[in-house]
Amino acid sequence: MTRATKLLTALPPPQRRHLMTLAHEVSFPEDTRIFEAGGTADRFWVIRSGAVCLDQRVTSVQRVTVASLGAGDLLGWSWLFPPYQWDFGAEAFSPVRAYEFEAQPVLKLCEEDPALGLSLVRIVAEILAHRLETTRGKLMEQYGMHRRGVI
């Protein structure tokens, strides 16, 4: 299994310092909807404290949690890939403090510093690979339980 990667600790210190010049500290009260699937993805966050649930709407009133994120985790990657729309929704499960980054200045910085851009894309890819692997494992576990008559 891949290991969980934390964006800011995975970046080499000079690149991390460069990226952090664009960070803004924000907070979200518990139960705040941070974004909705299909909305415009024009920013991302690195969670400093608290917990965020990523969810998928399955009916007009029901959402299913697909992942839980905590300190050090990247929240939002859709800003990096067209069509720049959120694939999931996100809600603060507890009070959350985070670093917020607007996509356009980060993308401009990546153009100016290709080494930073390559590092950022590779790290986001590692994060996505880990989340995909974790989700696959959960689905396989659930399917196995269903097959055994547990669910």
Secondary structure as GFF3:
##gff-version 3
##sequence-region A 1 151
A	DSSP	alpha_helix	7	10	.	.	.	ID=ss1
A	DSSP	alpha_helix	13	20	.	.	.	ID=ss2
A	DSSP	beta_strand	24	28	.	.	.	ID=ss3
A	DSSP	beta_strand	33	35	.	.	.	ID=ss4
A	DSSP	beta_strand	43	49	.	.	.	ID=ss5
A	DSSP	beta_strand	52	57	.	.	.	ID=ss6
A	DSSP	beta_strand	63	69	.	.	.	ID=ss7
A	DSSP	beta_strand	74	75	.	.	.	ID=ss8
A	DSSP	three_ten_helix	78	80	.	.	.	ID=ss9
A	DSSP	beta_strand	89	92	.	.	.	ID=ss10
A	DSSP	beta_strand	96	102	.	.	.	ID=ss11
A	DSSP	alpha_helix	103	112	.	.	.	ID=ss12
A	DSSP	alpha_helix	114	147	.	.	.	ID=ss13
###
